Amino acid sequence: MTPSAGSNGEAGGVVRVGALADLHFTRAMQGKLQPLLARAAQAADVLLLCGDLTDYGLPEEAHLLARELTAVHVPMIGVLGNHDFESGKQAEVSAILAEAGLQVLDGDACEVKGVGFAGVKGFAGGFGRGALGPWGEQAIKDFVREAVNEALKLESALARLRTPQRIGVLHYAPIADTVVGEPTEIFPYLGSSRLSEPLYRYKATAVFHGHAHRGAPEGKIGDAIPVYNVALPLLLRLFPGGPPCRVIEVAVGPNQSSAPAAASPGRPASGG
């Protein structure tokens, strides 16, 4: 008998993990986001919100968004994005959203329904041989240090997880593949390959990020770890008929493995 989706880890089963990013919520969007979030939550057992939840990082925006989140009746996990830092009120924004039921990760880890989640905002800096190095002016060194610190926070979070299934929750991209489609001139500002190193080392099951609104929907770290760009503008453009999130099915329980899961914009694909 096949266990039902959302079964707990002790009994064994499948957990549907859905993710979206870049809500960019403003006062003008009041009441408009609830139906979208409700559709996303219906497709998932756990919902990830991958940053840029507000547009200007204002507490007022966060309070209004908190009302919209009442449409979600499954566990919510998220990270902040660069827009959420714009007004220097990120701690207040995080606290408001936490009161609304969103578990905000910033170098932290948690376990929900037998699946482990490690989250961090991430930072810019570029990818591969094009990554910016800590050389020259102090401002450049400080910029690179921020990217390194975010990668170290992600590594620390992953190290705390004891679950075979580990999901990375980011805002900035950890690979270049999922930002393809954006102007090449801004690639270095869309993410950092330094984020991919701990995800590879700890054998993440899958990774979700946002930020690249015109990027590509998916790529891989190495040959095995799927990375999904879940920026809402991208999802709505590519998958207009499906729920506004990407969904993966993750096996939990006695027969679980750390194998990557397949994703679907609508009906979850089996895997994991």
Sequence and secondary structure as in RCSB ss.txt:
>XXXX:A:sequence
MTPSAGSNGEAGGVVRVGALADLHFTRAMQGKLQPLLARAAQAADVLLLCGDLTDYGLPEEAHLLARELTAVHVP
MIGVLGNHDFESGKQAEVSAILAEAGLQVLDGDACEVKGVGFAGVKGFAGGFGRGALGPWGEQAIKDFVREAVNE
ALKLESALARLRTPQRIGVLHYAPIADTVVGEPTEIFPYLGSSRLSEPLYRYKATAVFHGHAHRGAPEGKIGDAI
PVYNVALPLLLRLFPGGPPCRVIEVAVGPNQSSAPAAASPGRPASGG
>XXXX:A:secstr
    BT  TTT EEEEEEEEB   B GGGTTTSHHHHHHHHHT SEEEEES  BSS  HHHHHHHHHHGGG  S 
EEEE  GGGGTTS HHHHHHHHHHTTEEE SSEEEEETTEEEEE      B GGGS  S SSHHHHHHHHHHHHH
HHHHHHHHHH  SS EEEE SSBSSSGGGTTS GGGGGGSBBGGGHHHHHHTT SEEEE   TTS SEEEETTTE
EEEE BHHHHHHH TTS SSEEEEEEESTT       EESSS B   
